């Protein structure tokens, strides 16, 4: 699962990650964000018309092209195992694959006092990465949106949760975005992930509040990693899961 993430990449880091070609993508620096929540607008990279890559922006809560209103069910994550066949995601999986730049995300465990303890997960050195995502444009609502694909957690993430967002390996970016890559081949690409390289540390419970923002959100607390016992993610209905 991925319900919050961070994006404090510099423009140079974004350009090193992707093959951006559009003139409008020049010098498009954005403010650092340390507690991005579902329904907020986020940056994502999609295929451009010239075989390059285009930086776009949309709501982190996928709204299918055919939807008459914004879905009330959770649409900020899509299960990688079923996205190619579920009605809400299958068109985007076929023609709307994207990459969502980030440098970390949060998961929660239950504390000894019953409260929710947040943990910050990141690659060593804080290097930036890309979530495998899907995007869609709903013309009826005038809304561009996206979602993050998740898969069963691998070690060490399974100590925190039984699901994980798919952090795609850079050598899979081109194929993932390409319109020439079919749905079956795209699904196979999701096995090329970096999730097993993640490190994590506990952070302040202030992160639990979506309005909390700033670099202190990812500052480590002195705490031992949790033992077995991953959390649960909210169920997705058959139409949207």
C-alpha positions as CSV (number, residue, x, y, z in Angstrom):
1,X,0.0,0.0,0.0
2,X,1.1,3.6,-0.5
3,X,-1.1,6.3,1.2
4,X,1.5,9.1,1.6
5,X,4.8,9.9,-0.1
6,X,7.4,12.6,-0.5
7,X,8.7,14.5,-3.5
8,X,11.6,16.9,-2.9
9,X,13.5,16.3,-6.1
10,X,15.4,19.1,-7.7
11,X,14.8,19.8,-11.4
12,X,18.2,18.3,-12.2
13,X,17.3,15.1,-10.5
14,X,14.0,14.9,-12.4
15,X,15.9,15.4,-15.7
16,X,18.4,12.7,-14.8
17,X,15.5,10.2,-14.2
18,X,13.6,10.8,-17.4
19,X,14.0,11.7,-21.1
20,X,11.9,14.9,-21.0
21,X,11.5,16.5,-24.4
22,X,8.6,19.0,-24.2
23,X,9.5,22.7,-24.2
24,X,7.1,23.3,-21.3
25,X,9.2,21.0,-19.1
26,X,12.1,23.3,-19.1
27,X,13.0,24.8,-15.6
28,X,9.8,23.6,-14.0
29,X,11.0,23.5,-10.4
30,X,8.5,22.7,-7.7
31,X,8.5,23.2,-3.9
32,X,9.6,20.2,-1.8
33,X,6.7,18.2,-0.5
34,X,7.1,15.9,2.5
35,X,3.6,14.5,3.2
36,X,1.6,14.1,-0.1
37,X,-1.8,12.6,0.4
38,X,-4.4,11.0,-1.9
39,X,-6.5,13.5,-3.9
40,X,-3.7,16.0,-4.0
41,X,-2.2,16.9,-7.4
42,X,1.1,15.2,-8.2
43,X,3.6,15.2,-11.0
44,X,3.8,12.1,-13.3
45,X,5.7,11.2,-16.4
46,X,4.0,9.7,-19.5
47,X,4.8,8.9,-23.0
48,X,4.8,11.9,-25.4
49,X,3.8,11.9,-29.1
50,X,7.4,12.0,-30.3
51,X,8.6,8.9,-28.4
52,X,10.0,11.1,-25.6
53,X,8.6,11.6,-22.1
54,X,6.3,14.4,-20.9
55,X,5.9,15.7,-17.4
56,X,2.2,16.0,-16.5
57,X,0.2,16.7,-13.4
58,X,-3.0,15.2,-12.0
59,X,-5.0,14.2,-9.0
60,X,-3.7,11.2,-7.1
61,X,-7.0,9.3,-7.2
62,X,-7.7,7.7,-10.5
63,X,-10.9,8.8,-12.2
64,X,-11.7,6.5,-15.2
65,X,-12.5,8.3,-18.5
66,X,-16.1,6.9,-18.4
67,X,-16.8,7.9,-14.8
68,X,-19.7,10.4,-14.3
69,X,-18.3,11.5,-11.0
70,X,-15.1,11.1,-8.9
71,X,-15.2,7.5,-7.4
72,X,-15.9,7.4,-3.6
73,X,-13.9,4.1,-3.3
74,X,-10.2,4.3,-2.7
75,X,-8.5,4.9,-6.1
76,X,-5.0,6.0,-5.1
77,X,-3.6,2.5,-5.4
78,X,-4.3,-0.3,-7.9
79,X,-3.3,-3.9,-7.4
80,X,-0.7,-4.9,-10.0
81,X,-2.2,-8.5,-10.1
82,X,-5.6,-7.3,-11.3
83,X,-5.1,-3.9,-12.9
84,X,-5.0,-5.2,-16.4
85,X,-8.5,-6.7,-16.0
86,X,-10.4,-4.6,-13.6
87,X,-12.9,-2.2,-15.4
88,X,-11.6,0.9,-13.6
89,X,-8.0,0.3,-14.5
90,X,-7.7,-1.9,-17.6
91,X,-7.8,0.9,-20.2
92,X,-5.2,2.9,-18.3
93,X,-3.1,-0.2,-17.9
94,X,-3.2,-0.7,-21.7
95,X,-2.7,2.9,-22.8
96,X,-2.1,5.1,-19.8
97,X,1.0,3.8,-18.0
98,X,3.1,6.4,-16.2
99,X,5.9,7.0,-13.7
100,X,5.4,9.0,-10.5
101,X,8.6,10.6,-9.3
102,X,9.3,10.3,-5.5
103,X,12.0,9.9,-3.0
104,X,10.2,8.1,-0.2
105,X,6.9,7.0,1.2
106,X,5.3,6.2,4.6
107,X,3.8,3.1,6.1
108,X,2.2,2.6,9.6
109,X,2.4,0.0,12.3
110,X,0.4,-0.2,15.6
111,X,2.3,1.1,18.6
112,X,2.3,-0.4,22.1
113,X,-0.2,2.3,23.1
114,X,-2.5,1.4,20.3
115,X,-1.5,4.5,18.3
116,X,-0.3,4.6,14.7
117,X,3.5,4.7,14.3
118,X,4.6,6.1,10.9
119,X,7.8,4.7,9.2
120,X,9.6,6.4,6.3
121,X,10.8,4.1,3.5
122,X,13.5,5.3,1.1
123,X,16.4,4.1,-1.1
124,X,19.9,4.3,0.4
125,X,21.3,7.8,0.1
126,X,17.8,9.2,-0.5
127,X,18.2,8.8,-4.2
128,X,15.0,9.5,-6.2
129,X,12.9,6.8,-7.8
130,X,9.7,6.2,-9.7
131,X,6.5,4.5,-8.7
132,X,4.9,2.5,-11.5
133,X,1.5,4.2,-12.1
134,X,-1.5,4.6,-14.3
135,X,-3.1,7.8,-15.5
136,X,-6.3,8.8,-17.2
137,X,-8.1,11.9,-18.6
138,X,-11.8,12.3,-17.9
139,X,-13.1,14.9,-20.4
140,X,-16.6,15.0,-18.8
141,X,-15.1,16.2,-15.5
142,X,-12.1,18.0,-17.0
143,X,-9.9,16.0,-14.7
144,X,-6.5,14.3,-15.2
145,X,-5.6,11.8,-12.5
146,X,-3.3,8.9,-11.6
147,X,-2.8,6.0,-9.3
148,X,0.1,4.0,-7.9
149,X,0.4,0.2,-8.5
150,X,1.0,-2.1,-5.6
151,X,2.2,-5.7,-5.2
152,X,2.7,-8.2,-2.4
153,X,5.4,-6.9,-0.2
154,X,9.0,-8.3,-0.2
155,X,11.6,-8.2,2.5
156,X,12.2,-5.9,4.3
157,X,8.9,-4.1,3.6
158,X,6.9,-7.1,4.8
159,X,7.9,-6.2,8.3
160,X,5.7,-3.1,8.0
161,X,2.9,-4.1,5.6
162,X,1.8,-6.9,3.3
163,X,1.6,-4.7,0.3
164,X,4.1,-2.4,-1.3
165,X,4.1,0.3,-4.1
166,X,6.0,-0.9,-7.1
167,X,9.2,1.1,-7.5
168,X,10.2,0.4,-11.0
169,X,13.8,-0.2,-12.0
170,X,15.1,2.5,-14.3
171,X,16.0,0.0,-17.0
172,X,12.3,-0.7,-17.3
173,X,11.1,2.9,-17.7
174,X,11.1,3.0,-21.5
175,X,9.3,-0.3,-22.0
176,X,6.8,0.6,-19.3
177,X,5.8,3.9,-20.9
178,X,6.0,2.7,-24.5
179,X,2.7,2.2,-26.4
180,X,4.3,-0.7,-28.2
181,X,4.4,-2.7,-24.9
182,X,1.3,-4.9,-24.6
183,X,-0.5,-5.5,-21.3
184,X,1.1,-8.9,-20.7
185,X,4.6,-7.6,-21.3
186,X,3.9,-4.6,-19.1
187,X,2.7,-6.8,-16.3
188,X,6.0,-8.7,-16.5
189,X,7.9,-5.5,-16.2
190,X,6.5,-5.0,-12.7
191,X,8.8,-7.7,-11.4
192,X,11.8,-5.4,-12.2
193,X,11.5,-3.3,-9.0
194,X,13.8,-1.8,-6.5
195,X,11.7,-2.4,-3.4
196,X,14.1,-5.0,-1.9
197,X,16.7,-2.2,-1.6
198,X,14.6,0.0,0.6
199,X,15.7,1.2,4.1
200,X,13.2,2.6,6.6
201,X,13.1,4.4,10.0
202,X,10.4,5.5,12.3
203,X,9.3,9.2,12.2
204,X,7.1,11.5,14.3
205,X,3.4,10.8,14.7
206,X,2.9,14.3,13.5
207,X,3.0,12.8,10.1
208,X,-0.3,11.2,10.8
209,X,-1.9,14.6,10.2
210,X,-2.2,15.2,6.4
211,X,-1.6,18.9,7.0
212,X,1.8,18.3,8.6
213,X,4.5,19.4,6.2
214,X,8.3,20.1,6.2
215,X,11.6,18.3,6.3
216,X,11.0,17.2,9.9
217,X,8.4,14.8,8.6
218,X,11.2,12.4,7.5
219,X,13.6,13.0,10.4
220,X,14.4,9.6,12.1
221,X,13.2,8.8,15.6
222,X,15.3,6.5,17.8
223,X,13.3,3.3,17.5
224,X,13.8,-0.4,16.8
225,X,12.3,-1.8,13.5
226,X,9.1,-3.8,14.1
227,X,8.8,-7.5,14.1
228,X,6.5,-9.6,11.9
229,X,2.9,-8.5,11.6
230,X,2.1,-6.3,8.6
231,X,-0.8,-4.0,8.6
232,X,-3.9,-4.0,6.5
233,X,-4.9,-1.9,3.6
234,X,-8.5,-0.8,2.9
235,X,-10.4,-3.2,0.6
236,X,-11.1,-2.2,-3.0
237,X,-14.5,-3.1,-4.5
238,X,-14.6,-5.5,-7.5
239,X,-15.4,-2.7,-9.9
240,X,-12.4,-0.5,-8.8
241,X,-9.9,-3.0,-7.3
